[in-house]
Amino acid sequence: MGVALVRFPAYKLNLFIYTGRIDPDAGLRLYSELDPDDPANAPRWLTYIDKDADFSGIPVTTYPEAKHVLEPKLKRISERRSYCTVVVCRSVQCEFITHFWRAYVEHDPDYIAHPVFFTNLKDACDWLKLPDEGRQAIAARPAQG
């Protein structure tokens, strides 16, 4: 599948789903095409990395590119109330990637997104204080693949 974006406007949430083999160009294209001033782009971002996500084909140079693309967009989106970024990583194989990204962005005091990391969707939804119907709707999306 790669990377997909599902919007949940009722919960002010964008859900980014990573599953299967991840194509770096598709991910960069998705983030490049996001308009930070479009009200459809929610201020709360939940990135879900499924257990079968495979980042092995992504060159290390993609991470600075992604950060460069995301930085101005997230600065604009962060001006909205309830802004936050959350990452759920269900893949042991991807733990290295999430640790790398976390260290990479946390060492940059000017980078606005310092995600909160979880290993399961339930804990992330608890942290986001989503109502039951929101939790169910969000949990159903990764399961659909």
Secondary structure, DSSP 8 states (H G I E B T S, - for coil): -EEEEEEEGGGTEEEEEEESB--HHHHHHHHHH--TT-TTS-SEEEEEE-TT-B-TT--TTHHHHHHHHHHHHHHHHTTSTT-EEEEEE--STTHHHHHHHHHHHHT-TT-----EEESSHHHHHHHHT--HHHHHHHHHHHHH-
